Amino acid sequence: MDWSDLPIFLEVARAQQLGRAAASLGVDATTVGRRLRRLETAVGQRLFEQGPDGQILTSAGEDLLARATAMAAIASDIRTPPAGRTEVDGTIRVSVAEGFGTWFVSRHLGTLAQAHPKLAVDLVATSGFLNPTRRETDVAVLLARPRRGPLRTRKLTDYTLRLYASAEHLAAHGPVHGIADLRDRRMIGYVPDIVYAPELRYLDEIPGVRDPVLRSSSINAQAHMIASGAGIGVLPCFIGEAYPGLVAILPDIRISRAFWLVTHQDTGRFDAIRAFTDWLVALVGRERAVLAPLPSVILTPPLPSS
């Protein structure tokens, strides 16, 4: 592999069009296309597909993007001494899902603040999203790829969800060995008629479970109810594995979802916005095992002895 092809790849992933990437890099589009083909030959996989609005990353491209962005950030730190670093300032607004903002992004924002002390971030972590098309937010992390609008969009990461119960609940009501054991258990989930995204209808994908009887529009409230022993529910692993006392059950039931990183096409290159998005892409690349852990790395606390 020619490592000099990686900056070409990163710019095409950001710009989503060969012409835009070429203009940013100061080369012609033919050169960009040739370098991408060389990189794809080296890795043995297609990295982009042609979509209606430009280049779309394949799954192999998404994996390479996370790794290449992390490598670029490290290389930048090595090349540039702290005293000579260009300072990024300003205020940006970031709209994220409540759970992702509370349990993942907020836990790491201190590292961004250390790298860019003059950058202010308004983290809007609610049940629902602000709209980057209407300029309600500078950056959005969405549960589905937007289908229209003047937006720059790329897949940020996949993440995994599991069924969780509290250790006390399992001790009181018995272990869960299969779906049949869930039929008489109290389920916890979203309020059906105010679910703000269809991707949140997790329980619909698990056959044979009862409809939830304890419901909330807040994933944090659901996590608290599960941890209190009130019932069983679905949580992202980055919440369930971090919440003391929760136990992942039924390892064969794993639900996959994705987060999509979205900015307005007119603002995506502002230094403050790019500093945040580059930081977030590198972060999820490093923390992929937290967001989408393999079955063998999910650890759950032992049940209390009876």
C-alpha positions in Angstrom: 0.0 0.0 0.0 1.2 3.5 -0.8 0.4 5.5 2.4 0.2 8.7 0.4 -3.1 7.5 -1.0 -4.8 7.7 2.4 -5.1 11.5 2.3 -6.8 11.2 -1.1 -9.2 8.6 0.4 -10.0 10.8 3.4 -10.7 13.9 1.3 -13.1 11.9 -1.0 -14.8 10.5 2.1 -15.3 14.1 3.4 -16.3 15.7 0.0 -18.3 12.8 -1.3 -17.4 13.9 -4.9 -14.2 13.4 -6.8 -14.3 16.9 -8.3 -14.7 18.5 -4.9 -11.9 16.4 -3.4 -9.7 17.2 -6.3 -10.3 20.9 -6.0 -9.5 20.8 -2.3 -6.3 18.8 -2.9 -5.1 20.9 -5.8 -5.0 18.0 -8.3 -7.3 16.9 -11.1 -10.2 14.5 -10.7 -8.5 11.9 -12.9 -5.6 11.7 -10.5 -7.9 11.3 -7.6 -9.8 8.5 -9.3 -6.5 6.7 -10.3 -5.2 7.0 -6.7 -8.4 5.6 -5.3 -8.3 2.6 -7.7 -4.7 1.9 -6.6 -5.7 2.0 -2.9 -8.7 -0.3 -3.6 -6.3 -2.7 -5.4 -3.9 -2.6 -2.4 -6.6 -3.4 0.2 -8.4 -5.8 -2.1 -11.9 -4.3 -1.6 -14.1 -1.6 -3.1 -14.1 1.5 -0.8 -16.7 3.6 -2.6 -19.9 3.1 -4.5 -21.5 5.7 -6.8 -24.6 7.0 -5.3 -27.2 9.6 -6.6 -25.3 12.4 -4.9 -21.8 11.2 -5.1 -19.4 8.7 -3.6 -20.8 6.5 -0.8 -18.5 4.5 1.4 -18.8 0.7 1.4 -18.6 -1.2 4.6 -14.9 -1.7 3.9 -14.5 2.0 3.2 -16.2 2.8 6.6 -13.7 0.6 8.4 -10.8 2.2 6.6 -12.1 5.7 7.3 -12.1 5.1 11.0 -8.6 3.8 11.0 -7.2 6.3 8.5 -8.7 9.2 10.5 -7.2 8.0 13.7 -3.8 7.7 11.9 -4.1 11.2 10.5 -4.8 12.6 13.9 -1.8 10.9 15.4 0.4 12.0 12.5 -0.8 15.6 13.0 0.1 15.5 16.7 3.6 14.2 15.8 4.2 16.8 13.1 2.9 19.9 14.9 4.2 21.0 18.3 1.6 22.2 20.7 2.9 25.8 20.6 2.6 25.9 16.9 -0.8 24.4 16.6 -3.5 26.5 14.8 -6.1 27.3 17.3 -9.8 26.6 16.6 -12.3 28.8 18.2 -16.0 29.5 18.1 -19.2 27.7 19.2 -20.8 24.7 17.5 -24.1 23.0 18.3 -24.2 19.2 18.1 -27.4 17.2 18.1 -27.2 13.6 19.2 -29.4 10.9 20.5 -30.0 11.0 24.2 -28.2 7.8 25.1 -25.2 8.3 22.7 -24.7 11.9 24.0 -25.1 10.9 27.7 -23.2 7.6 27.8 -20.6 8.0 25.1 -19.9 11.5 23.6 -20.0 13.4 26.9 -17.6 11.0 28.6 -14.9 11.9 26.0 -15.5 15.6 25.3 -12.8 16.6 27.7 -10.2 15.3 25.2 -11.6 17.6 22.6 -11.5 20.5 25.0 -7.9 19.8 25.7 -7.0 19.8 22.0 -9.1 22.9 21.2 -9.5 24.9 24.4 -11.1 27.9 22.6 -13.8 25.7 21.0 -17.2 25.8 22.7 -19.6 22.8 22.2 -23.3 22.8 22.8 -24.2 19.1 23.1 -27.9 18.7 22.6 -28.7 15.2 23.7 -32.5 14.7 23.7 -35.2 12.4 22.5 -35.3 13.6 19.0 -32.9 15.6 16.7 -32.4 19.1 15.5 -32.4 19.6 11.8 -29.1 20.5 10.0 -31.0 21.3 6.8 -32.8 24.1 8.6 -29.5 25.2 10.3 -30.9 24.2 13.7 -27.6 22.4 14.4 -24.1 22.4 13.0 -23.6 18.7 13.4 -26.1 15.9 13.9 -25.6 12.2 14.7 -28.7 10.5 13.3 -30.1 7.0 13.4 -30.8 6.9 9.7 -29.2 8.4 6.6 -31.1 11.5 5.5 -32.7 11.0 2.0 -32.7 14.7 0.9 -31.3 18.1 1.7 -28.1 20.0 1.1 -26.2 17.8 3.5 -22.8 16.0 3.9 -23.5 12.6 5.3 -21.4 9.6 6.2 -21.9 6.5 8.3 -20.2 7.1 11.6 -20.4 3.6 13.2 -22.5 0.6 13.7 -23.6 -0.2 17.3 -25.0 -3.2 19.0 -28.0 -3.6 21.4 -28.8 -6.4 23.8 -31.5 -7.5 26.2 -30.6 -6.5 29.8 -32.0 -7.2 33.2 -30.7 -6.4 36.7 -28.9 -9.0 38.7 -31.6 -8.6 41.4 -34.4 -9.2 38.9 -32.9 -12.4 37.7 -32.3 -13.6 41.3 -35.9 -12.9 42.2 -37.6 -14.2 39.0 -35.1 -16.8 37.8 -32.6 -16.9 34.9 -33.6 -16.3 31.3 -32.5 -19.2 29.1 -34.6 -18.5 26.0 -37.3 -16.4 24.4 -40.0 -18.6 26.1 -38.8 -17.3 29.5 -39.6 -13.7 28.5 -43.3 -14.4 27.9 -44.2 -13.8 31.6 -41.6 -11.1 32.2 -42.4 -7.4 32.5 -40.9 -5.6 29.5 -39.6 -2.1 29.3 -39.4 0.0 26.2 -40.4 3.2 24.3 -43.9 4.7 24.2 -45.1 3.3 20.9 -47.0 6.3 19.5 -44.3 8.8 20.2 -41.2 6.9 19.1 -39.3 9.6 17.2 -37.5 7.1 14.9 -38.5 3.7 13.6 -35.0 2.4 14.3 -36.0 2.5 18.0 -38.6 -0.2 17.7 -36.2 -2.8 19.0 -38.7 -5.2 20.6 -40.5 -5.6 17.3 -37.5 -7.6 16.1 -37.7 -10.1 19.0 -40.4 -12.6 18.3 -42.6 -13.8 21.2 -41.9 -11.0 23.7 -44.8 -9.1 25.4 -45.4 -5.5 24.6 -43.7 -3.2 27.1 -45.8 -2.2 30.0 -43.3 0.2 31.5 -42.6 2.8 28.8 -40.7 6.0 28.4 -39.6 8.3 25.6 -36.2 8.5 27.3 -33.6 5.7 27.0 -32.0 6.9 30.2 -35.3 6.4 32.1 -35.6 2.9 30.6 -32.1 2.1 31.8 -33.0 3.3 35.3 -36.1 1.2 35.3 -34.2 -1.9 34.1 -31.5 -1.3 36.7 -34.2 -1.0 39.5 -35.4 -4.5 38.8 -38.7 -3.4 37.3 -38.3 -5.5 34.2 -36.3 -6.4 31.1 -35.5 -4.2 28.1 -33.2 -3.5 25.2 -30.3 -1.1 25.6 -27.2 -0.2 23.5 -24.2 -2.1 24.8 -22.4 1.2 25.4 -25.1 1.9 28.0 -25.8 -1.7 29.3 -22.1 -2.5 29.8 -21.4 0.7 31.6 -24.4 0.6 34.0 -23.5 -1.0 37.3 -25.6 -4.1 38.1 -27.0 -4.8 34.6 -26.7 -8.2 33.1 -26.8 -9.0 29.4 -29.1 -12.0 28.7 -29.7 -14.2 25.7 -26.4 -13.7 23.8 -27.9 -14.9 20.5 -30.2 -11.9 20.4 -28.1 -9.0 19.1 -29.7 -6.0 17.4 -27.5 -3.9 15.1 -28.1 -0.2 14.3 -26.0 2.6 12.9 -25.2 6.3 13.6 -24.9 8.7 10.7 -22.7 11.9 10.9 -24.4 14.8 9.2 -23.4 18.4 8.5 -24.8 21.1 6.2 -22.9 21.1 2.9 -22.2 24.8 3.3 -20.7 24.6 6.7 -19.0 21.2 6.8 -15.6 22.7 6.1 -15.6 25.4 8.8 -12.6 24.8 11.0 -14.6 24.4 14.2 -17.1 21.9 12.7 -14.3 19.9 11.0 -12.3 19.8 14.3 -15.3 18.2 16.0 -16.2 15.8 13.3 -12.6 14.7 12.8 -12.4 14.2 16.6 -15.6 12.2 16.7 -14.7 9.9 13.8 -11.3 9.2 15.4 -13.0 8.5 18.7 -15.5 6.0 17.4 -12.7 4.3 15.6 -10.8 3.8 18.8 -13.9 2.8 20.8 -15.4 0.4 18.3 -15.3 -2.5 20.8 -17.4 -0.4 23.2 -20.0 0.5 20.5 -20.2 -2.9 18.8 -18.6 -5.5 21.1 -18.0 -9.0 20.0 -19.9 -11.6 22.1 -16.7 -12.8 23.7 -15.8 -9.3 25.1 -19.2 -8.6 26.7 -18.7 -9.0 30.4 -21.6 -9.1 32.9 -21.4 -9.2 36.7 -22.2 -12.4 38.4 -25.6 -13.0 39.8 -25.9 -12.5 43.6 -25.9 -15.8 45.5 -29.3 -17.0 46.7 
